């Protein structure tokens, strides 16, 4: 499963977030019938960068600890595994 590459940006309509889109490219990542909170919107927009950064950290400094187990599980979840 492949996600829409980042970065993602929010699209506002009358001051309300109504969609998340790829920055500078056509298409939608998701649309909202009820706008998310600002905190949720920021998290959604940052998702591609967060996933990429976590993959780099695990690749460079992977350890057999609970924290790295959680990181690997988060990556697998984001990738639909």
Secondary structure by P-SEA (a helix, b strand, c coil): cccccccbbbbbcccccccccccccccccccccccccaaaaaaaaaaaaaaaaaaaaaaccccccaaaaaaaaaaaaaacc
